[in-house]
């Protein structure tokens, strides 16, 4: 009986840790749709993305490394490299002028 209780406790602990980890990963990931007015980024899990700039749709790919974000728009040879941070449902991206632009998760 004691052995069964220990096994049950271990399994319960593993389930709690696994479920807790999954919730945090989704909350802090860039994957999803982010809007700033009529400008919308959509970041997919397969590292593809799109940017809807007030009706002009651009396809892209992206990479993240820590707080670094690199976006390569289709048809371009140079990527847009910047920094980003996520706080809850807010994505803060430095624009090409170095100013903060806040996007909200949709």
C-alpha positions as CSV (number, residue, x, y, z in Angstrom):
1,X,0.0,0.0,0.0
2,X,2.9,2.4,0.9
3,X,4.5,1.7,-2.5
4,X,1.2,2.6,-4.3
5,X,0.9,5.9,-2.4
6,X,4.4,6.9,-3.3
7,X,3.8,6.1,-7.0
8,X,0.5,8.0,-6.9
9,X,2.3,11.0,-5.3
10,X,5.0,11.0,-8.0
11,X,2.5,10.8,-10.8
12,X,0.5,13.6,-9.3
13,X,3.6,15.8,-9.0
14,X,4.6,15.1,-12.6
15,X,1.1,16.0,-13.9
16,X,1.1,19.3,-11.9
17,X,4.6,20.3,-13.1
18,X,3.7,19.4,-16.7
19,X,0.4,21.4,-16.7
20,X,2.0,24.4,-15.0
21,X,4.8,24.5,-17.6
22,X,2.4,24.4,-20.5
23,X,0.4,27.4,-19.3
24,X,3.5,29.6,-18.9
25,X,4.9,28.7,-22.3
26,X,1.8,29.9,-24.1
27,X,1.6,33.1,-22.2
28,X,5.1,34.2,-22.9
29,X,5.4,33.2,-26.5
30,X,5.3,35.5,-29.5
31,X,3.2,33.0,-31.4
32,X,-0.2,34.6,-32.1
33,X,-1.9,37.6,-33.6
34,X,-0.8,41.1,-32.3
35,X,-2.4,44.4,-33.3
36,X,-1.5,48.1,-33.0
37,X,-4.4,50.0,-34.6
38,X,-4.7,48.8,-38.2
39,X,-1.2,47.2,-38.1
40,X,-1.3,43.4,-37.3
41,X,1.5,40.9,-37.0
42,X,0.7,37.2,-37.0
43,X,3.5,34.9,-35.8
44,X,3.0,31.2,-36.5
45,X,4.7,28.3,-34.6
46,X,6.5,27.2,-37.8
47,X,8.4,30.5,-37.9
48,X,6.3,32.0,-40.7
49,X,4.6,35.3,-40.2
50,X,2.6,38.0,-41.9
51,X,2.2,41.7,-41.4
52,X,-0.9,43.5,-42.3
53,X,0.0,47.2,-42.7
54,X,-3.4,48.9,-42.9
55,X,-4.5,46.6,-45.7
56,X,-1.2,45.8,-47.3
57,X,-0.3,42.2,-46.5
58,X,3.3,41.1,-46.3
59,X,4.5,37.6,-45.8
60,X,7.6,36.9,-43.7
61,X,9.6,34.5,-41.6
62,X,11.0,35.2,-38.2
63,X,13.5,34.1,-35.6
64,X,13.8,34.9,-31.9
65,X,16.8,34.6,-29.6
66,X,16.2,35.9,-26.1
67,X,14.9,39.4,-26.5
68,X,16.1,39.6,-30.2
69,X,13.6,39.5,-33.0
70,X,14.6,39.1,-36.6
71,X,12.0,39.4,-39.4
72,X,12.7,38.7,-43.0
73,X,9.9,39.9,-45.3
74,X,9.4,38.0,-48.6
75,X,11.3,39.6,-51.5
76,X,13.9,41.3,-49.2
77,X,17.5,40.1,-48.7
78,X,18.1,41.9,-45.4
79,X,16.1,41.2,-42.2
80,X,14.6,43.7,-39.8
81,X,16.4,43.1,-36.6
82,X,15.1,44.5,-33.3
83,X,14.3,43.8,-29.7
84,X,11.0,42.8,-28.2
85,X,9.4,41.9,-24.9
86,X,6.1,40.4,-23.8
87,X,4.2,41.5,-20.7
88,X,0.9,39.6,-20.4
89,X,-1.0,40.4,-23.6
90,X,1.3,43.3,-24.6
91,X,4.1,42.9,-27.2
92,X,6.6,45.8,-27.1
93,X,8.7,46.0,-30.3
94,X,11.3,48.6,-31.2
95,X,10.4,50.1,-34.5
96,X,12.9,51.0,-37.2
97,X,13.4,54.4,-35.5
98,X,14.2,52.9,-32.1
99,X,10.8,53.8,-30.6
100,X,8.6,51.4,-28.6
101,X,5.5,50.2,-30.4
102,X,3.0,48.3,-28.3
103,X,0.9,45.5,-29.9
104,X,-2.0,43.8,-28.1
105,X,-2.6,40.1,-28.4
106,X,-5.8,39.3,-30.3
